Amino acid sequence: MLEALKKEVCEIAKRAQRDGLCKHKSGNFSAKDFETGYVVITPTGIDREVLNQRDMIVIDLNANVIENLSNLKPTSETLMHLMIYKQRPKVNAIAHTHSMYATTFALLKKEIPAIVYEVISLGLSKARVPVAPYGRPGTPELADSIIESCMEADVFLLEKHGVVAIDERNMYEAYLKAAYVEELAELYYHALAVNKGKEPDYFEMEELQKWQYPSQINFL
């Protein structure tokens, strides 16, 4: 069932570990099949090195396990994933990572401002990567805590926890957003360090909304 989607989710989960965005079995990933409404999600507590396509779990939006070929449990943060799909029905995929620099700002409950123009690809509405208030991992409280942030932006931090990135296209694009949040956080960290704690300039939302593809490029 949903083998292509399972393969996609599994490959991105493995890449996240290779790229250093998730370590020691941390993080989780999911993608939704719009035809069935089912979600393919990663299992809990499995090293990415041994993870395979068969280990992916199929659930519905009410957290009912539909298919579980390896007899594994879905990630304990399943409720958070399902809440995002319910709040934003067009979302296709979710990447939750524990990358170093971004999680550092999550520990400080510090949002990341739009310090570079490339943040226009992150689906921001307030020129920042917001921080969702703390919710204990694996609880309904965590799922409830992310509602406001997931409606504000396609990427956000989880206080004392990590990063969430969502996308309406596919798992790969959600992963790229998570990866770019980490790069943005590293840039922000170094800017603060070089500037001795003084905040760098950042773009206002009005400026970000002005971007458009250059009309001077002609297709003959």
N, C-alpha and C positions, 0 to 999 in steps of 0.2 A: 504493500500500500504506500503510495506517494514516494516511490523509490527515488525519483529524481530530486525531490525536495529533501529527502533524507541525506542524499549524497552531498547536496549543496551545504546543508547545515553542518554536517560532519566535517567537511573539508575546511570550512571557515573556522570551526572550533579548533581544529588542529593547527591552522595557520596562526590563530591568536596566540597559541602557546609558543610556536616557533618564533613569532615576532616579539615575544616578551610582554604582550598585553595581558596575558593571564598566566599565572604560575601556580603550581601546587594544587591542581584540580579546581582552581577558582574560576569564576565567571560562568556564563551560560548563554545559549543562543537558541533562537527559534525562528520559524518562518510559517506563514499561514497559506493554506490552499484555499483560494476563493471559491472554487467549485463546490467543495465539500464543507467548507467552513472549519475544517480541522487544522490543528497546529502541530507541526513537527518540532520537537524540543529535545535538548540534550539531557542525558541522565545525570543524576547527582553522584559526586564522589568518584569519578572515573578519570584516570590519567589520560590525557589526550593522545599520548603515544600509543596506547592500546585501543583507543576508541575506533569503532568501525560503523559503517552504515547501518548494520543490523541493530546496533545499540540505540539508535534514535527512536524516540517514543512518540506515538501519535495520540493526541488528546483533543477533546472538544472544548469549547469556550466555557463550559461549566465544570472543567477540571476532571471530567471522566476519561479514564484511560481507554482508548479505542484499540490500540495495538501496542504490544510490548514484547517483541520477539526474544529479547535477551533476558527477560524477567528482571529488568532494572527499574528503579524508581525515577520518575522525572525530577529535574532539579527542584530543590526546595523553594526556589524563588519563582515557581510556576505561576503563582497567583499574581505576581507583579507583571509578568508577561501578558497574562490573560486580561488584566485590567487595562493595559495599554491597547490591546486589540479591541476591547469593548469601547474605550473612550475615543479611539481613532480608528474607525472601521476600515479606512483605506490603507492602513499600515500593512505592509507585507512581511517585514522582518525586523527582528530586535537583536541587538548585540549588547551584552552586559559584560564589561571588562573591569579589571582591577589594575590598570596601568599606573606606573609609579608617580609621575608628576601630577596627573589629573587627580589621582586619589589623595595626594598630598593636600591639594586645595579642598577636596571633599572633607578631609579630616578637619580642616580649618573652617569649614562651612563658608568658603569664600568663592563667590561666583567669578567666572573668567570673562573679562570684558572683550569686546571686539577690537583687538589690537592690530589685526591684519585684515585686509579686505577679503581674503579667501574665506572668511567665516560665512559669506553669503551662501555657501553650499551646505550649511549646517541647519538650515530651516529655523533660524532665530527670528523672534518677533520683537525682542527688546534689546538687541545689540549686546547680548551676553549669553554665556552658558549658565543657566540657573542652577541652584542647588535645592534638591528636594529635601524636606526635613527628615530627620532620623526616624526610621521604622525598623524594628528588629527583623533581621533576615528570616524569610520563611513564614512570615505572619501576614494576616489580612491587613494589619496596620501598615506594613511596608507597602502593600499594594495601594492602600488609600493615600499614602503619603506622596505618591508620585503623580497624582492626577493633575494638579495645577501645573507642574513643570512639564509634563508630557504634552499638555495643551499649548504651552508657551513656545516650545522648541523641539526640534528633532533630536537634540542632544541635551543631556543634563547630568549633573553629578548627584550622587546619593550621599547624604551627609554620613561621614565616618565609614564609608563603604566603597564606592567606586563610580563607574561611568555607565550610562545607558545611552545607546544610539538607536534610532528607529528610521525606517525608510519605507516608502510606498512602492519601491521597485523590486528590490531583491536583497538577499542575504549579503551579497558582496558589497552593495552600496551601503548597507547599514554598518558593515565592518569598516569600510573606508572612513565613515564618519567617526566611528569610535577611535580609529587610528589617528585621525586628524585632531580630535580633541586632545589626545596625548601630546601631539606635536605643538599644538597651541598652548597647552599648559606648560610645556618645557620652555617655549619662547617667553611666556609670561613670567615664569620663575626666574629666568636669566635676566630679563629686563628689570625686575624688581631688585635682583642682587646687584647688578651693575649700577642701578640708580639709587642704591642704598635704602631701599624700601619705599621710595617715592613712586607713586603710580604712573605708568606710562600713559601717553595720550591714547585715546581709542576713538573709533568711528561711531558717530551717532547713527541711529536706524535710518534717518532720513537720507543720509549719504549712501548707505548700503542699498537702499531701495532704488537708487538711481541707475544702478548698473544695467547695461544692456549690451547685447552682442554688437560689435562695431558694424555700422551700416556701410562703411567704406569698402568692406570686403564683398567682391562681386563673384557670383557663380555664373560662368559663361556656358 
